[in-house]
């Protein structure tokens, strides 16, 4: 099976490419210490990442591999599901080797090197996320074989890409509970970083596996709902469960829209939906 890996061709990046990285990097590094979880910020600082240039994957791997056994490999863009899962199952994170244009700073449909490296790799420095994503890759290969990939993909989307986690944050009256970013899709987006944890519009709901696997998501706009872990350690418990009984229950019953709130939900914020209505005027 072709693994789709290619050389990064670091020397081929232009001055304009590095300038786009610099703009994106400086925006996010100014923003995330107040919004992202400690593990993300620590991983970001521990890696050879700077505003000066798009990182060389070889230099990243010199730090990443001794820490958690992961490495970043270059691919030309999105790869087939089986290839993606096989890379993850073997602790290889596939990253696009291209970067968006200066006219696409705030939205890009296909993940580029900024999303893949800046968004994902800091959390791969953390042993829990490192183990979770490997186990997810193994589960993905099986889900593909038994026709449950749609449901399992929702777990990845609402954790690795768009997950929030509770964290004790210092406040005037001592430590206070706050919601923080760990998902790469949020961490690599200037506009969604603030939206995900500060806006009144989206719902923020306690993570429940079966609820998540029944919930559709948006791929072209901000999320209408973010699911919140009590702790990153919950990811390992999640990855090690027997999915077969869950898959069996998912054969029947409802599928939920991204904006649904259920009576059984543990709600951190019942969003007012103002952003979603502004994007779809007929719902106003």
C-alpha positions in Angstrom: 0.0 0.0 0.0 1.3 3.4 -1.0 1.8 5.5 2.2 1.7 8.8 0.3 4.8 10.1 2.1 7.0 12.6 0.2 10.0 14.7 1.0 9.2 17.9 2.8 11.4 19.8 0.4 12.0 22.5 3.0 14.4 24.4 0.7 11.5 24.9 -1.8 9.5 27.2 0.5 9.5 30.7 -0.7 9.9 33.9 1.3 6.2 34.5 0.8 5.5 31.0 2.3 7.7 31.8 5.4 5.9 35.2 5.7 2.5 33.5 5.9 3.8 31.1 8.6 5.2 34.1 10.5 1.8 35.9 10.5 -0.1 32.8 11.5 2.5 31.8 14.2 2.7 35.3 15.8 -1.1 35.6 16.0 -1.6 32.2 17.7 1.3 32.4 20.1 0.0 35.7 21.3 -3.5 34.3 21.8 -3.2 30.8 23.0 -1.4 31.1 26.4 -4.7 32.6 27.7 -7.0 30.1 25.8 -5.2 26.8 25.4 -4.6 24.1 28.0 -1.2 24.0 29.7 -0.2 20.8 27.9 -0.6 22.5 24.5 1.3 25.6 25.6 4.1 23.5 27.1 4.4 21.4 24.0 4.5 24.5 21.8 7.4 25.9 23.8 9.3 22.6 23.9 9.4 22.2 20.1 11.7 23.9 17.7 8.9 26.2 16.4 9.5 29.9 15.8 8.1 32.7 13.7 11.1 32.9 11.6 10.4 30.0 9.2 8.2 27.0 8.5 9.7 24.2 10.7 11.9 21.5 9.3 10.2 18.2 10.0 13.6 16.6 10.7 14.3 19.1 13.4 10.8 18.5 14.9 11.3 14.8 14.9 14.6 15.1 16.8 12.6 16.5 19.7 9.3 14.7 19.3 10.6 11.1 18.8 12.6 10.8 22.0 9.7 12.3 24.0 6.7 10.2 22.7 8.0 8.0 19.8 6.0 10.0 17.2 7.4 11.5 14.0 5.9 14.0 11.5 5.9 12.8 7.8 5.2 14.9 4.8 2.3 14.1 2.5 1.0 16.1 -0.5 -2.5 16.8 1.1 -5.4 14.7 2.3 -4.7 11.0 2.1 -7.1 8.0 2.0 -8.6 6.9 5.3 -6.7 3.6 5.4 -3.4 5.4 4.8 -4.2 8.0 7.5 -5.1 5.4 10.1 -2.1 3.2 9.3 0.2 6.2 9.8 -1.4 7.0 13.2 -1.3 3.4 14.3 2.4 3.5 13.7 3.0 6.9 15.5 3.5 8.8 12.2 1.6 12.0 11.9 1.0 12.9 8.2 1.4 16.7 7.5 0.7 18.5 4.4 4.0 20.0 3.1 2.3 23.1 1.7 1.1 26.3 3.3 -1.9 28.4 2.6 -1.8 31.7 0.6 -1.8 35.1 2.2 -5.4 35.5 1.1 -6.5 32.4 3.1 -5.2 33.2 6.6 -8.5 32.5 8.3 -9.9 29.6 6.5 -8.5 26.7 4.5 -10.6 23.6 3.6 -7.6 21.3 3.2 -5.2 21.1 6.2 -1.8 22.7 5.5 1.5 22.6 7.3 0.4 25.3 9.8 -2.7 23.4 10.9 -1.0 20.0 10.9 2.2 21.1 12.7 1.3 24.0 14.9 -2.2 22.7 15.6 -1.4 19.0 16.2 2.3 18.5 17.1 2.4 20.3 20.5 -0.2 17.9 21.9 1.8 14.9 20.5 4.4 15.9 23.0 2.0 14.8 25.8 2.0 11.1 26.5 -1.7 10.8 26.9 -2.5 12.4 23.5 0.4 10.5 21.9 -1.1 7.2 23.1 -4.7 8.2 22.3 -4.0 9.1 18.7 -2.1 5.8 18.1 -5.0 3.8 19.6 -7.4 5.9 17.5 -5.5 4.9 14.4 -5.8 1.2 15.3 -9.5 1.6 16.0 -10.0 3.5 12.7 -8.6 0.6 10.7 -11.1 -1.7 12.3 -14.0 0.7 12.0 -13.3 1.0 8.3 -13.5 -2.8 7.9 -16.9 -3.1 9.7 -18.6 0.0 8.3 -18.5 2.3 11.4 -16.1 4.9 10.2 -18.7 7.7 10.2 -19.4 7.3 13.9 -15.8 6.9 14.9 -14.7 9.9 12.9 -17.0 12.0 15.1 -14.8 11.0 18.1 -11.7 12.4 16.4 -13.5 15.5 15.3 -14.9 16.4 18.7 -11.6 15.6 20.5 -8.4 15.8 18.5 -9.7 18.5 16.2 -12.3 20.5 18.2 -12.0 19.4 21.8 -12.1 21.5 25.0 -10.9 20.4 28.5 -11.6 21.6 32.0 -8.6 23.2 33.7 -8.0 24.9 37.0 -7.0 28.5 36.2 -5.7 31.0 38.7 -8.1 33.8 39.6 -8.5 36.6 42.1 -10.2 34.3 44.6 -7.9 31.4 43.9 -8.0 28.6 41.4 -11.1 28.6 39.2 -12.3 26.1 36.7 -12.0 27.2 33.1 -12.5 25.6 29.7 -9.4 25.4 27.6 -8.5 24.4 24.0 -6.7 21.2 23.1 -8.1 20.5 19.7 -5.9 21.3 16.7 -8.7 22.7 14.6 -9.3 25.4 17.2 -5.7 26.0 18.2 -4.6 26.7 14.6 -7.5 29.1 13.9 -7.2 32.7 15.0 -11.0 33.4 14.8 -12.2 30.1 16.3 -9.8 30.1 19.2 -11.7 32.9 20.9 -15.1 31.8 19.6 -14.7 28.3 21.1 -14.1 29.4 24.7 -15.5 32.9 24.9 -18.5 33.3 22.6 -22.0 33.0 23.9 -23.1 31.4 20.7 -22.0 27.7 20.8 -23.1 25.0 23.2 -20.4 23.6 25.5 -21.4 20.1 26.7 -19.7 17.4 28.8 -18.1 14.7 26.7 -20.1 11.5 26.5 -18.9 8.9 24.0 -22.2 7.7 22.6 -23.6 11.2 22.5 -20.6 12.3 20.4 -20.8 9.4 18.1 -24.4 10.3 17.3 -23.7 14.0 16.6 -23.0 15.4 13.2 -20.5 18.2 12.8 -19.7 21.2 10.6 -16.7 21.1 8.3 -17.1 24.5 6.7 -17.7 26.9 9.7 -17.4 27.3 13.4 -18.8 24.5 15.5 -22.2 24.9 17.0 -21.2 22.6 19.9 -18.0 21.8 21.6 -17.6 18.7 23.9 -15.6 19.1 27.1 -13.4 16.6 28.8 -13.0 16.6 32.5 -9.3 15.7 32.0 -7.0 14.7 29.2 -6.6 11.4 31.0 -10.1 10.6 29.9 -8.8 10.1 26.4 -7.0 6.9 27.4 -10.1 5.5 29.1 -12.0 6.3 25.9 -9.5 4.7 23.6 -9.3 1.5 25.6 -13.0 0.7 25.7 -14.7 -2.1 23.8 -16.4 -0.3 20.9 -18.4 -3.3 19.8 -21.4 -2.8 22.3 -21.4 0.9 21.4 -21.4 0.2 17.6 -24.3 -2.2 18.2 -26.4 0.4 20.0 -25.6 2.9 17.2 -27.3 0.6 14.7 -30.6 2.1 15.9 -31.7 5.3 17.6 -31.3 9.0 16.7 -28.6 11.0 15.1 -28.3 14.6 16.5 -27.7 17.9 14.7 -24.7 19.9 15.8 -26.9 22.5 17.5 -29.0 20.0 19.6 -29.0 20.1 23.4 -30.5 17.0 25.1 -32.1 16.7 28.6 -29.4 14.2 29.5 -26.5 16.6 28.5 -24.2 18.0 31.1 -24.3 21.6 29.9 -21.4 24.0 30.7 -23.0 26.6 28.4 -26.3 26.5 26.6 -25.4 28.7 23.6 -27.7 31.3 22.3 -27.0 30.2 18.7 -26.5 33.8 17.5 -23.6 33.0 15.2 -25.3 30.1 13.5 -28.4 32.2 13.0 -26.4 35.0 11.5 -24.9 32.6 9.0 -28.3 31.1 8.0 -30.7 34.1 8.0 -33.8 31.9 7.5 -33.2 30.4 11.0 -33.3 33.9 12.6 
